[in-house]
Amino acid sequence: MKTKEKVLIGLVAMTLIALCIVVLFIPLISSFDDTNKYHVEKHVVSKGETAWDIYQASCPGTDWNGWCSWVETHNNIDLDVIYPGDIILIPVKN
């Protein structure tokens, strides 16, 4: 093969890899912002309640890591450190 063919094959391969990354990760990032599937509610953290408890009540069966990321980003908090009385926004299945 000529050098130009090798370069072209490499560029096509990199483009396909980039396209796969975009197709796979964009739904994970924006999935909880889909207003047809989820709505946002304010939640008051109860004594003894953990992030897992809140997740199970609001969005069971969805992506746990995606849910945590969404909640932490939209509330500017760390879910490892939540206290009773904290008010947080959470996505809830419609």
Buried (B, 14 or more C-beta within 10 A) or exposed (E): EEEEEEEEEEEEEEEEEEEEEEEEEEEEEEBBEEEEBBEBEEBEBEEEBEBEEBBEEBBEEBBBEBBBBBBBEBBEBEBEEBEEEBEBBBBBEE
